[in-house]
Amino acid sequence: MPSGGATSGDRPEPLEEARDERRSEGRRPAGAARARAGRPGPNGEAVPIAVNWDVRARRPVAFVWRRRTYRVERVLETWVLETGWWRDDGHVSRSYWRVRAGGRVVDLRYDRLSKSWALERELS
């Protein structure tokens, strides 16, 4: 699996504004107290979050989701999505981090074009 991240000239902004999202879409894991797995937004879209970025380590170290701060315990995987660069209206340039934080595994996304963070998916 390819790995990557933001380049030094395209460094993510630290602690961007977060927005509270309460609904998610996907299959419900066992146990009523557990959050739903899958897409965190009400219609399955990614949810904007605030991220604390470690410049030296070049990785997220914490993020705020649903008014709670999660400390990144471990980065499990990283990858980059670069597509649509040949079109004027469909260019996508994103860096992803799959992390373990607060007992959950989530995919964090940094959009290099809009310079914004989002929680893409909750895996557990």
Steps between C-alpha positions, in 0.01 A plus 500: 500500500649835407566740780526873493396822660494868452818650365679770695375760252144373542486460876155453660371781714499423877175495695249599238141569603292193583132443437287273717330215315277259688381252237690237305417243238601138483460169679455506879763297691396278790404696810263793521761732653736472201493762227401395151782387271535652156459852374471752785279763329120500480495410130816293500731794433820580684472726805720811540726473805775697674843334493814566700796439264854413616728687258811308596343152477281606203190330633177576686533466877144587608163592356164631621187310399155530656633751754757250629878508454656173388874446542650303211651192661641354181508567127408170338524594134537800268420554133445775246217540251582713198250484214314713250798732454432501126155659551418852613211398725595154628846533654537316833819520705476341846723341762353233726602366840345189652550545874411340830366759743287458810450129433369570149653458157417789269610640166600867512515694175688819413378669183802674350291725275262640763758458781241337724479189718213251517424171668436274201400174665478324836611138478452396864 
